[in-house]
Amino acid sequence: MFKDSPLILLIERDSAFRRLMLAYLELWGARVIEVDNGAEGLYQAGLHAPDVVLSDMSATVPGETDIVSAFKRHFPGLPVIAVSRRKKMADVAHALRVGAQDYLIKPIRHWRQVEEVITACLKPNAQLLCAELDEHVDFFRKHDMAASRLCQSWRQLSEQKLGDWRLSCRQSSPWWLAEYIKLDQDVLLLLAEFDPLSRDTPIVMTLLTFLLHEPQRQYQNQPNAMLNNPAKTLEYLNQLIMDAGFDCRINLALFRLQGNSNKVLLANGGMTGNPWLAQCNAGPLGLKALNANQLSYPCAFPFNVTLQGSFGGKIKLTACYR
């Protein structure tokens, strides 16, 4: 059974198979939008923002090479499961290469497999994600070398390019995490400092990157998504970190740089270094529920910022637009 009644877009030309699939999906607790052609499927996806698409590979879209390619071009973050009678490995490989999350072959003999495939494509449940990570916590607590290697895997590149953006980052310790997310013409910067004395730091750094996946998926499909509001994103991250049950403290700031309007939106959780950081400082993450404030102010490019956390570290970042 599905949790939280996911919305599934079902695109299927065969009316008998479509009715059968619909019956199973609704039995498992899904809400279903059913259509019989690719063009209508694209329209319904834009209208309703489904959680996953289940599409007949023979459902064509005018002007597109195939249905999966069409969805990945218009909705890059939307999971698509291909369904086809074609069993050759070349056909399966093509569907996966153009972006399908999985491939189901008709006629379907084992319907539980369909449920499992769809569940794997749905957005992650935060509690399940935290429970999964809990399985690894004891291991990293007991094995210092493994924990050190995990931290090293998050080491940042000093220079990165995202479309029209060029980003340069310099940090004074390995206990910093810098994540850059491209949002149309804007870029979202997440800068976080972790406690070097906490044995949970490696797994918390990993958790934080996982927790960003759902806001990114929402942004692909919903114009009013969370990532448009750094304050709400900060509150979301803090709540899920607390739900995970880690006894930790994280200094974290979010900047949304708007290239076309030369503005920056800022939400701050524990960082210092500039007067405007203090104006919206909600305190470090992981200790209590946050009421984050968002600050908007004009900026010029290149955008330069130096942040200090409460664990003695410092990070310098420069962002250039075009």
C-alpha positions as CSV (number, residue, x, y, z in Angstrom):
1,M,0.0,0.0,0.0
2,F,1.2,3.5,-0.8
3,K,1.5,6.1,1.9
4,D,0.1,9.7,1.7
5,S,-2.0,8.9,-1.4
6,P,0.5,9.8,-4.2
7,L,-0.8,11.3,-7.4
8,I,0.0,9.1,-10.3
9,L,-0.4,10.2,-14.0
10,L,-1.3,7.0,-16.0
11,I,-0.8,7.3,-19.8
12,E,-2.0,4.2,-21.6
13,R,-3.4,3.7,-25.1
14,D,-4.8,0.2,-24.4
15,S,-8.2,0.9,-22.6
16,A,-8.4,-2.6,-21.1
17,F,-4.9,-2.5,-19.7
18,R,-5.5,1.1,-18.4
19,R,-8.6,0.1,-16.5
20,L,-6.8,-2.9,-15.0
21,M,-3.8,-0.7,-13.9
22,L,-6.2,1.9,-12.6
23,A,-7.9,-0.7,-10.4
24,Y,-4.6,-1.8,-8.9
25,L,-3.3,1.8,-8.3
26,E,-6.5,2.8,-6.5
27,L,-6.5,-0.4,-4.5
28,W,-3.0,0.5,-3.3
29,G,-4.2,4.0,-2.2
30,A,-3.1,6.2,-5.1
31,R,-5.0,9.0,-6.7
32,V,-4.8,8.6,-10.5
33,I,-5.1,10.8,-13.5
34,E,-5.7,8.6,-16.6
35,V,-5.2,9.7,-20.2
36,D,-4.8,7.8,-23.5
37,N,-2.2,9.9,-25.3
38,G,1.1,11.7,-24.7
39,A,0.0,15.2,-25.5
40,E,-2.8,15.1,-23.0
41,G,-0.4,13.6,-20.5
42,L,2.0,16.5,-20.8
43,Y,-0.9,18.9,-20.3
44,Q,-2.1,17.1,-17.2
45,A,1.4,17.0,-15.7
46,G,1.7,20.8,-16.0
47,L,-1.8,21.2,-14.5
48,H,-1.6,18.9,-11.6
49,A,2.1,18.2,-10.8
50,P,1.9,14.4,-10.2
51,D,4.3,12.6,-8.1
52,V,5.2,10.0,-10.7
53,V,4.2,9.2,-14.4
54,L,3.4,5.7,-15.6
55,S,3.5,5.8,-19.3
56,D,3.0,3.5,-22.3
57,M,6.1,3.9,-24.5
58,S,3.9,3.8,-27.6
59,A,2.1,7.0,-26.5
60,T,3.7,9.5,-28.8
61,V,3.9,13.3,-28.5
62,P,4.0,15.5,-31.7
63,G,7.4,16.9,-32.3
64,E,9.1,14.6,-29.8
65,T,11.2,11.4,-30.3
66,D,9.4,9.5,-27.5
67,I,7.2,10.1,-24.5
68,V,10.0,9.7,-21.9
69,S,12.2,12.3,-23.6
70,A,9.3,14.7,-23.8
71,F,8.7,14.5,-20.1
72,K,12.3,14.8,-19.2
73,R,12.6,18.0,-21.3
74,H,9.5,19.6,-19.9
75,F,9.6,18.3,-16.3
76,P,13.2,17.2,-15.6
77,G,12.6,16.3,-11.9
78,L,9.4,14.2,-12.5
79,P,10.0,10.4,-12.3
80,V,8.7,8.5,-15.3
81,I,8.2,4.7,-15.4
82,A,8.1,3.3,-18.9
83,V,5.7,0.5,-19.8
84,S,6.0,-1.5,-23.0
85,R,5.5,-4.8,-24.7
86,R,9.0,-4.6,-26.1
87,K,11.3,-7.0,-24.3
88,K,14.6,-6.5,-26.2
89,M,17.5,-5.1,-24.1
90,A,18.0,-2.4,-26.7
91,D,14.5,-1.0,-26.0
92,V,15.0,-1.2,-22.3
93,A,18.4,0.5,-22.5
94,H,17.0,3.3,-24.7
95,A,14.2,4.1,-22.2
96,L,16.6,4.2,-19.3
97,R,19.1,6.2,-21.3
98,V,16.6,9.0,-22.1
99,G,15.6,9.3,-18.5
100,A,13.1,6.6,-17.4
101,Q,13.4,5.6,-13.8
102,D,12.4,2.0,-14.5
103,Y,10.9,-0.2,-17.2
104,L,7.8,-2.5,-16.9
105,I,7.1,-5.2,-19.5
106,K,3.6,-6.1,-20.6
107,P,1.8,-8.4,-19.9
108,I,2.4,-7.9,-16.2
109,R,2.5,-11.1,-14.3
110,H,3.5,-9.9,-10.9
111,W,1.6,-6.8,-9.9
112,R,3.4,-6.4,-6.6
113,Q,6.5,-5.6,-8.6
114,V,4.6,-2.6,-10.1
115,E,3.8,-1.4,-6.6
116,E,7.5,-1.8,-5.6
117,V,8.7,0.1,-8.7
118,I,6.4,3.0,-8.1
119,T,7.2,3.2,-4.4
120,A,10.9,3.4,-5.2
121,C,10.2,6.4,-7.5
122,L,8.1,8.4,-5.1
123,K,9.5,11.2,-3.0
124,P,11.4,9.9,0.0
125,N,9.5,9.8,3.3
126,A,11.6,11.8,5.8
127,Q,10.9,9.4,8.7
128,L,11.9,6.4,6.6
129,L,15.0,8.3,5.4
130,C,16.0,9.0,9.0
131,A,15.4,5.5,10.0
132,E,17.6,4.2,7.2
133,L,20.4,6.6,8.2
134,D,20.1,5.5,11.8
135,E,21.3,2.0,10.7
136,H,24.6,3.6,9.7
137,V,25.1,5.8,12.7
138,D,26.5,3.2,15.1
139,F,29.0,2.1,12.4
140,F,30.4,5.5,11.9
141,R,30.5,6.2,15.6
142,K,32.7,3.0,16.1
143,H,34.9,3.4,13.0
144,D,36.8,6.7,13.0
145,M,38.6,5.9,9.7
146,A,35.3,5.3,7.9
147,A,33.9,8.5,9.4
148,S,36.9,10.5,8.2
149,R,36.6,9.1,4.7
150,L,32.9,10.0,4.6
151,C,33.8,13.6,5.6
152,Q,36.4,13.7,2.9
153,S,33.8,12.7,0.3
154,W,32.0,16.0,0.9
155,R,35.1,18.1,0.3
156,Q,34.2,21.0,-2.0
157,L,35.7,21.9,-5.3
158,S,37.2,25.3,-5.1
159,E,35.7,26.4,-8.4
160,Q,32.3,25.5,-9.9
161,K,30.2,26.7,-12.9
162,L,26.4,26.5,-13.0
163,G,25.1,27.9,-16.2
164,D,25.8,31.7,-16.2
165,W,27.1,31.4,-12.6
166,R,30.8,30.9,-11.5
167,L,31.3,30.1,-7.9
168,S,34.5,30.2,-5.9
169,C,34.7,28.8,-2.3
170,R,37.5,28.8,0.2
171,Q,37.1,27.2,3.7
172,S,39.3,27.1,6.7
173,S,38.4,23.5,7.8
174,P,36.8,20.3,6.5
175,W,33.8,20.8,8.7
176,W,32.0,23.0,6.1
177,L,29.5,22.0,3.5
178,A,28.7,24.2,0.5
179,E,25.8,23.2,-1.8
180,Y,24.8,25.1,-4.9
181,I,21.4,24.7,-6.6
182,K,20.5,26.2,-9.9
183,L,17.0,27.8,-9.9
184,D,16.3,29.0,-13.4
185,Q,18.3,32.3,-13.6
186,D,19.0,32.3,-9.9
187,V,21.3,30.2,-7.7
188,L,20.7,29.0,-4.1
189,L,23.7,28.8,-1.9
190,L,23.7,26.6,1.2
191,L,26.7,27.1,3.5
192,A,26.9,25.0,6.7
193,E,29.4,24.5,9.5
194,F,29.3,21.3,11.6
195,D,30.7,20.5,15.1
196,P,34.1,18.9,14.6
197,L,33.9,17.2,18.1
198,S,30.5,15.5,17.4
199,R,30.8,11.8,16.4
200,D,27.6,12.2,14.4
201,T,29.0,14.9,12.1
202,P,29.7,12.7,9.1
203,I,26.2,11.2,9.0
204,V,24.6,14.6,9.7
205,M,26.4,16.1,6.7
206,T,25.1,13.2,4.6
207,L,21.6,13.6,5.9
208,L,21.6,17.3,5.1
209,T,22.3,16.7,1.4
210,F,19.6,14.0,1.2
211,L,17.0,16.4,2.8
212,L,17.5,18.8,-0.1
213,H,16.3,16.3,-2.7
214,E,12.6,16.8,-2.0
215,P,12.6,20.7,-2.2
216,Q,14.5,20.3,-5.5
217,R,11.9,17.9,-6.9
218,Q,9.1,20.2,-5.8
219,Y,10.8,23.2,-7.5
220,Q,10.8,21.3,-10.8
221,N,7.0,20.9,-10.8
222,Q,5.6,23.7,-8.6
223,P,6.1,27.5,-9.1
224,N,5.4,28.2,-5.4
225,A,7.9,25.6,-4.2
226,M,9.8,25.8,-1.0
227,L,13.2,26.7,-2.5
228,N,11.7,30.1,-3.5
229,N,11.7,31.0,0.2
230,P,15.0,30.5,2.0
231,A,13.3,31.0,5.4
232,K,10.9,28.2,4.9
233,T,13.7,26.0,3.5
234,L,15.7,26.7,6.7
235,E,12.8,25.8,8.9
236,Y,12.2,22.6,6.9
237,L,15.8,21.4,7.2
238,N,15.9,22.2,10.9
239,Q,12.6,20.2,11.6
240,L,13.8,17.1,9.8
241,I,17.2,17.2,11.5
242,M,15.4,17.3,14.8
243,D,13.1,14.5,13.7
244,A,16.1,12.4,13.0
245,G,17.0,12.5,16.7
246,F,20.5,13.7,16.4
247,D,22.0,15.7,19.3
248,C,23.9,18.2,17.2
249,R,24.2,21.9,16.3
250,I,24.7,23.2,12.8
251,N,25.4,26.8,11.7
252,L,23.7,27.2,8.3
253,A,22.9,30.1,6.0
254,L,20.9,30.1,2.8
255,F,21.3,32.7,0.0
256,R,19.2,33.0,-3.1
257,L,21.1,35.2,-5.6
258,Q,18.8,36.7,-8.2
259,G,20.9,37.3,-11.3
260,N,18.4,39.4,-13.3
261,S,17.3,41.7,-10.4
262,N,20.7,42.0,-8.5
263,K,19.0,41.0,-5.2
264,V,19.7,38.4,-2.6
265,L,17.3,36.6,-0.3
266,L,18.9,35.4,2.9
267,A,17.9,33.2,5.8
268,N,20.4,32.6,8.6
269,G,20.7,29.9,11.2
270,G,23.7,30.7,13.4
271,M,26.2,32.4,11.1
272,T,28.1,35.6,11.8
273,G,30.5,37.9,10.0
274,N,28.3,40.7,8.6
275,P,25.7,43.1,10.1
276,W,22.9,41.8,7.9
277,L,23.4,38.2,9.1
278,A,22.5,39.4,12.6
279,Q,19.3,41.0,11.4
280,C,17.8,37.6,10.5
281,N,19.7,35.2,12.7
282,A,17.3,32.5,14.0
283,G,20.1,30.6,15.9
284,P,21.8,27.3,15.0
285,L,19.9,24.3,13.7
286,G,19.3,21.1,15.6
287,L,18.5,22.6,19.0
288,K,14.9,23.8,18.8
289,A,12.1,24.8,16.4
290,L,13.2,27.8,14.4
291,N,11.1,30.8,13.4
292,A,13.3,31.9,10.5
293,N,13.2,35.5,9.1
294,Q,14.0,36.3,5.5
295,L,16.0,39.3,4.5
296,S,16.0,40.9,1.0
297,Y,18.6,43.4,0.0
298,P,20.3,44.6,-3.2
299,C,23.7,43.2,-4.2
300,A,26.3,43.7,-6.9
301,F,28.2,41.0,-8.8
302,P,30.6,39.6,-8.1
303,F,28.9,38.8,-4.8
304,N,31.4,38.3,-2.0
305,V,30.5,36.9,1.4
306,T,32.6,35.8,4.4
307,L,30.9,33.7,7.1
308,Q,32.0,32.6,10.5
309,G,30.4,29.8,12.5
310,S,30.5,29.1,16.2
311,F,33.1,26.3,15.9
312,G,36.0,28.6,14.9
313,G,35.7,28.0,11.1
314,K,35.4,30.5,8.3
315,I,34.3,30.3,4.7
316,K,34.7,32.8,1.9
317,L,32.5,32.6,-1.2
318,T,32.4,34.6,-4.5
319,A,29.6,34.3,-7.0
320,C,29.9,35.9,-10.5
321,Y,27.0,36.1,-12.9
322,R,27.7,36.1,-16.6
